[in-house]
């Protein structure tokens, strides 16, 4: 049904307009108590076998919504209603900003991919913090808060910019993510270099601890798939050194030619710059995740994201070392039953495996190699 709707309606609409339309429908459904209860019963059944614990947080399962869909924390209940076990909001910046000029979101339908150069369009951390503080949750879920650098802030003032958002948002976050890997904010990816990343993460950790004194807010960093292998290793080592709680692998890619895209090259070139997400990112994202786990083992929680379309993909991420798995782009192509299919598939995968729990399956491919 959804595939027909996509072909006849959504595919013909501007992608950003279609996103906002779908977003409004989800929010409205979640705002009607009887309707949201019914939808959640159909789309978000809970499976005891999938219960997951990550950085001290208990979740109904391992599959969550990646940052980028709900930038301003306006549809947390709606996305939980659709079956996501955790919802990562953002990316949020210290100052509100409109993002890059439109048109800035594109579909590569033949590749089941998206290209975006949104540019962290959001209401700013003060407004988002106020919204989270006023939120009355309809469903219990885990809320991650993803923060980034305000575009107009120069690189040498980036630390203070992140600290401002941390001070405003840490108290409302079940976990906090430092995003230094979007390709759509000039200079942002330079912060992935360890000499820049160390003081940034240290300052954010200190700000979170200073702001929230009754608990420890888990801190993660999100990295790009375009990092060289030695840089992935360097980030992994730094995360261990600083006592980070997790690494999210990976953000979107600036790569094009090496991805083997089915979309005509002229079409891709006409779209221009931006981060590519979806199925073509699958192999490199998995490679980075696996490399990270080989480096850090179970000392740090890993989150696998990038090209996740099916339960097979999610299971592959878990075996490669991911405790949590996230998705976004495939939701555009798969529709509202997507999370339900992922969950059911994971239950089947686990039942057919030699592992009693998902936790036992995390990183199992590495143990096979060393056995």
N, C-alpha and C positions, 0 to 999 in steps of 0.2 A: 504493500500500500504506500509506504513512505517513498520507495524508489520511484513509483509512478508519479507521486506528488512532486518529487525532486525534479524529474525529467520534464514535467509539464509546466511547473510554476517556478520553483526556486532556481533552477538552472537558467531560466530566462531573465531572472532579476539580477540587479546589481548585487554582488556578494555582501557588501556592507549593509545595504537596505534589507536583504533577506535575513541577515543576522539579527538586525534590530527587530524585525517583524516576529521572528521565531522567539526572540528574547522576551518580547511583550506577551506573547501567548503563554510562555512558561511562567512568567511572573504572575499573570492573571490567574492561571490555573492554581498556582500555589497559594494565592490569596483567598481561595474559596475552600473553607475547611473540609466540607464533605467531598468535594472534587479531589482535593490533594490527597486525602486519605485513600480514596478509591484508586487514583493513579499510582500512588506509592505501593499499594497492595499488589497491583499488576506488574509494575515496572521495577520495583525495588524489594522483592522478597529477600529475606535474610537467610543466609546459609551458615549454619553453625560451623561447618568445616572450614569456612573461609575467614573466620575471625583472625584478626591480625593485630600485632602490637609493634609499634615503631616509635622510637625515641620516647618510650614511656607512655605513649598514647594508645588506647585501645580503640580499634576500629572494627566495623562490621565486616570489612573485607579489604583487599589490597588495592582496589581499582578506584582511582580518583580523577577529578577534572583538573587538567593542567591550567596554569595561569594564562590569561589572555581572553578567555570567554567572558568571565564576569569581572571586569576591570574595577568596578566601583562598589562591589559587595551589595548588589541589589537583587540577586537571584540565588542566594545560597540555599534557601529552602526549596526553590524550584529545581535546582540541579540535584539536590539530595532526593527529592521526589522522583527524579528520573533514574535513580539508582547509583549515583556516584557515592563512594564510601568516604571520600574527603573532597573538599572543594578548596582549591587554591585561588584566591582572589588577587587582582592586580594584573599587570604591574602598576604599583602606586608610586608616585613621585612626591617630593616634599611640596612642590608648588603645582597647582592645577595647570594643565596644559591641553591644548586642542589636538595635539598630535600633528602629523604631517598632512600636507594638502591632499584632498581627494582627487583622483581615485587612488586608493591605497590598499585595497584587498582584492585578490584575484584567485580564480579557481583554475587549476590544471586538471580538468575532469578526467582526461585520459590517463592521468597518473595518480588520480585520487589524492591530489595534493593541493596546497594553498601557497600563495606567495603574499606576504603582507609587509607593508612598510608603515604600519599604523603610527609608530613613534610615541608609544606610551601615552596615548590620549586617556586622560583620567581626571577626576575631580580634585585631586590633591589629597595628601595624607590627613589634613585637618578635617576635611569633609567626610572622608571615608571612616576615620576614627569616630566621628560623631555618629555616623550611620551604624557602625558596629556596636557602639555603646548603647544605642537605642533599640537594637534588634531584639525581638522576642521570637526565639527560635520555635518553629513548628515541629522540627525533627532534630534529634540528636545527631550531630555530625562533627567532624574535625575540620576546622577552618585554618588553612594556611594563608599567610599574608606575604606577598611577593613585592619587594621594594626595589626601585631603580633610581637612577640619577635624573634630575631635572635637566632638560635639554640645554637651557641657557646657562646653567652653572658650569664654570670651567673645571677642567680635570683636577686642578690643584685645590679646588674647594669641594670635591666630590665627597670626601669623608664627612664633612659637616652636613652636607645635604642628606646623606644616608642616615646620619645620627638623628637629624630632625624627624625624619619619618619613623625611625625606630622608637624615639621617645613618645611619639603620638600613637603608634600602632601596636607596639609590643604587648601591651596589656590586654589587647583584644585578640591576639593571635595564639592559636594552639601551637603553631610553629611559624618561624620567620625565615624568609628566603631572601638572600642578597643576589639580585640579578645583575650580573656583569657581562652578560653574553648576548644580549639582543644586538642585531646588526643595524638597528634603525635609529639609534642615538649616537651621533658622532663622538668618537673617542671612547665609548663605553667599554668596548672589548679590550682596550688597552689596560683596563683595571684587572684583567685576568692574570697579567704578569705577576709573579709572586712578590716582587718588590713593591708593587702597588696594592696587591690583594691583602698582604699581611697587615699593614696598618688599618686598612678599611675594615676587615673582619674583626680585628682586635677592638676597634672603636665601637663597632656595632654590638659586639658581645658585651662590652662594658656598659654601653647605653641601655641595653636590654636588662642587664642585671641591676643597674641603678634605678631603672624605671619600674621594674616588676620585682618586688622583694619577697613575695609570698610563694613563688615557684620559679623554676628555671625554664625560660622560654627556649625551646630547641632552635638552634640556628643552622641553616643549610646554605649552601652556595649553588647556584645554577650555572653550568658551564656550556660552552659552545661545542658542537661537533667538529668544528674546523680547527680546533687546537691540534698542534703537532703532538705525536705520542709522548715525546719527552716533556712537553708542557702539561699534558694530562697527568703524568707521573708527578710532576712538580706540585700541581694543585692537590693531588692525593696526599703527598707527603706533608704539605702545609696544613691540610685539614686535620691530619693526625696530630701534628705538632700543636695546633691551636685548640684541639679538643672539640672540633666542630661535631655536630650531631649528624649531619648528612650532606650528601652531594646529589644534585639532580642532574642526570645525564640523559638527554641533552636539550638545548634550545634549538632554534631553527638554524638552517645552514645558508651560507652565501654561495655554496657550490652550485653548478649547473651542468656543465658539459660532462663531468665524470659520473653523473647520476643515472645516465642512460634513459633520459626522459623520452616518453612517447609523444608528448606535445611537440609540434613542429618548432624547430629552433627559432624561426623568425617570430613566432608567437611569443616564445619565452623572452627573446631579446626585446620585443616591443613592450612587454610588461615592465622591464627594467629592474632596478635594484629592489632588494627586500629579502626577508628571510623566508626560505622555503621549508614547509613542514608537510607531513603526510608520508605516504608509503615510500617514496624514494629515499627518505632519510633513515629507513629501517636498518639497513646494514651497518652504516657508520655509527648510528646511535648505540646499537647493540655492541659493536666493537669497543666503543669508549667505555660503556658500562662494564663489559667483561674485563677490560684492562684495569679499570678502577678497582674492581673486586679482587683481582689478582694482586693488586698493590696493598689494599687496606684490609681485605678479609672482612671479618665481622666487627672490626673496631669502629666502623662508621656505617650508618644506614644509607643505603643507596636507593635512589628513586629512578626508575627507568621510564623514559618518555621519548617519543620520536618514532613515528611510523607504526605505532601500535594500532592494529585494526581488528584483531580477532583474539579469541581465547588462546589460540596457538601462539600468537605474538606475546601475549601477556605471560604465558607459561614459560616461553623461551627466556623472557627477561628475568623471571624469578629464578630459573635454573642458572642463569648467568650471574646472579648476585643481587637482584633487586628485591628488597622487602616490600616496596610499594611500586605500583605501576600507574602511570597517568596517560591520558589521551585527550585529544581536542579535535584535530583535523578530521578524523574519521567520523566523528559525531555528525559533521555536516553531511557526509555521504550515507551514513548508516541510519540516522534518525533516532527517535526516542526509545526504541527497544534495544539499542546498542549495549548499554551497560548490563541489561538483563542477560543478553546472549553471552557477554564476557563472563559473567558470574556463573551461569549454568555450565559453560564450557570448562571453566576452571574447576568446578566441582567434579566434573567427569575426568578431567586430567589428573586431579589429585587421587581420585578413587582408583584409577588405573595404574597409578605409580607405586613405587615401593615406599613412599613416604607417608607417615601417619598424619603429618600436619604440613601446612604451607611453610612454616618456619624451617622444617627439616629440608625442604626442597630448595631453599634459598642458597645459591652458590653451588648446587650439587654437581654441575658440569665441571667445575674446577676440581672437586674432590675425585671425580672419575679419572681426570688426567693425572693426578698425583698418586692415585691408589696403586 
